[in-house]
């Protein structure tokens, strides 16, 4: 692979206009598709083929919506002040006047009368009344809500409380905010400090930003061919695409600078960086993509879409790193180095560095690197580096450092033992919103299950009769507050009962009721019986998430272990990578539980209410963090593996590889953490914020604790067994070559080929 990617990099560097033109053309195509057909949709959780999903589809066909514009519902909630009643004639008149004015608003298609004798919606004590408003989905929700509140101004002035519940489609989402921009600025500062070159830092950032823009526009273009995408799909793609885009470009650019320092010319440095670091990028990116695409195992459309969208952003980032970055490096040349390291006029370089011995710390130096070109480099070489001293500490005291790493992770992970999840907070995520207030008011006045009925669907020639016969038995079940009259479709072969639970949608007793309804209302002669409704769908999704997480984890870990075995040709290294990932995962979930579920320091992330984590969060964190953890494993261990293949023993190879890769890994982790933290502290959607915090903690723990402490210490303890692989397995595995051995072979033979050509020409 290294030879192929080296040629790709060399081609890109030699044909910069072709590369630029291809990317501009692709972006233009995506942009046209986006402008002409990009669509957004609300997040809907469902499982293809599940009982609840199939029954909902049947209901949509049997009870079609009335012709006209697509509509949604708002709940206009009236609450009387103490000492008054909305059931009295005076209160009734106030409410009906407001409902009449609301019905006259242009985008309000209908307004239900709370005092309708057939469907009254007034609490028993008369303190609360509710009108259901049907609103045009094409309307501007903010304008509609303002008009409704204006219609109710008289009541609010008299001490009545008016709340609006429900939600309409808000259109295109906001996928970036000021805090995300701050995260990008911090990432740029890290690049500047890492490279010591404004040109190199700017090139790295611009290529990553360009790649993520193409990725996001591509996802929007993809939405034009379907039913639309969720806003969280774009947010996850932006978060991940930007982070890996910066890191992958950083890895290749860092290797390019190393090659220049060793004396290679620009073209050779580009080719070798593409062949070595580029291979690591492909392996790391493939691992991330496997983890994200693997989310489809759960068969939940919303999660599958998120995984595919984020995977597309990662693929674009990898492609940009392999093509755009080499072209940019060719343009930069020696400007990628700090000014003091650039060759001065009259100096020459060689494209084939030679190897000298090993220094006191076990670091092998090339001749070019071992002989600094000026006194400033000699001064830098003479100073012991902080990371070098750290590496020596770790390998000299491996058991002590491993113990410290494990204790640190355990302390961070302890809160994860109390992890609880829920799909969506009832009434919306914002506890201070009118939507939540409306939900809570209705729940208190009419019962916790009032707004989340279960639907028992009957299909067959005797559907209505079967439903009527089952009404009494269903009403007698524990946890049932009410059962509606039988509702029959026009064709009479479909009927349903609306069952109101006593408890709320996230209460485990409601989940038990769903299961009880399914077991107590088996199919009978003349009708097929199924249980659906949004609450039943949520129960099915939660069950699928719980049962599918282990399957997903095993599949993704298995595929990635296979990939890492191919790369490192070792048994211990992939297993060590997996153990490190599990430690990082535990720490990330522990901190996230402490902040979002326990409420510790919740104000820092804009948390208004401590609640269980979203059900999707552990799953998404597993998928994303596994891929990123493997990134750092590949970045770090590939340099150690390269040093070992070049003849160093394990201790020297660990020190050498650590010295080469640790600055890049730390910079990459700091950059990723900055990007993720921008989403964690944005104060927006709690699900996005919690994912951002989990990934921030996970990345920092993985890079600074697992890769900087656990990995080198464990390799020191394992010794030569770190690199061992059964001979039969070594023979059957293909050679991925992340270290560029094929390139070394070409470099060794190239001078002899040239000498033979010169000798032949002289004889002629």
Secondary structure as GFF3:
##gff-version 3
##sequence-region A 1 764
A	DSSP	alpha_helix	2	14	.	.	.	ID=ss1
A	DSSP	alpha_helix	16	37	.	.	.	ID=ss2
A	DSSP	alpha_helix	51	62	.	.	.	ID=ss3
A	DSSP	beta_strand	71	79	.	.	.	ID=ss4
A	DSSP	alpha_helix	89	103	.	.	.	ID=ss5
A	DSSP	beta_strand	108	111	.	.	.	ID=ss6
A	DSSP	beta_strand	128	136	.	.	.	ID=ss7
A	DSSP	alpha_helix	141	151	.	.	.	ID=ss8
A	DSSP	alpha_helix	153	157	.	.	.	ID=ss9
A	DSSP	beta_strand	161	165	.	.	.	ID=ss10
A	DSSP	alpha_helix	178	195	.	.	.	ID=ss11
A	DSSP	alpha_helix	198	223	.	.	.	ID=ss12
A	DSSP	alpha_helix	231	261	.	.	.	ID=ss13
A	DSSP	alpha_helix	266	293	.	.	.	ID=ss14
A	DSSP	three_ten_helix	294	298	.	.	.	ID=ss15
A	DSSP	alpha_helix	301	332	.	.	.	ID=ss16
A	DSSP	three_ten_helix	333	336	.	.	.	ID=ss17
A	DSSP	three_ten_helix	339	341	.	.	.	ID=ss18
A	DSSP	beta_strand	355	358	.	.	.	ID=ss19
A	DSSP	beta_strand	364	366	.	.	.	ID=ss20
A	DSSP	alpha_helix	367	370	.	.	.	ID=ss21
A	DSSP	alpha_helix	375	382	.	.	.	ID=ss22
A	DSSP	alpha_helix	386	396	.	.	.	ID=ss23
A	DSSP	alpha_helix	398	413	.	.	.	ID=ss24
A	DSSP	three_ten_helix	414	418	.	.	.	ID=ss25
A	DSSP	beta_strand	421	422	.	.	.	ID=ss26
A	DSSP	alpha_helix	434	446	.	.	.	ID=ss27
A	DSSP	beta_strand	454	459	.	.	.	ID=ss28
A	DSSP	alpha_helix	463	475	.	.	.	ID=ss29
A	DSSP	beta_strand	480	483	.	.	.	ID=ss30
A	DSSP	beta_strand	487	488	.	.	.	ID=ss31
A	DSSP	beta_strand	494	501	.	.	.	ID=ss32
A	DSSP	alpha_helix	508	520	.	.	.	ID=ss33
A	DSSP	beta_strand	528	532	.	.	.	ID=ss34
A	DSSP	alpha_helix	534	568	.	.	.	ID=ss35
A	DSSP	alpha_helix	572	592	.	.	.	ID=ss36
A	DSSP	pi_helix	593	597	.	.	.	ID=ss37
A	DSSP	three_ten_helix	602	605	.	.	.	ID=ss38
A	DSSP	beta_strand	613	614	.	.	.	ID=ss39
A	DSSP	alpha_helix	615	645	.	.	.	ID=ss40
A	DSSP	alpha_helix	650	680	.	.	.	ID=ss41
A	DSSP	alpha_helix	686	700	.	.	.	ID=ss42
A	DSSP	pi_helix	701	711	.	.	.	ID=ss43
A	DSSP	alpha_helix	712	718	.	.	.	ID=ss44
A	DSSP	three_ten_helix	719	723	.	.	.	ID=ss45
A	DSSP	alpha_helix	727	732	.	.	.	ID=ss46
A	DSSP	alpha_helix	741	763	.	.	.	ID=ss47
###
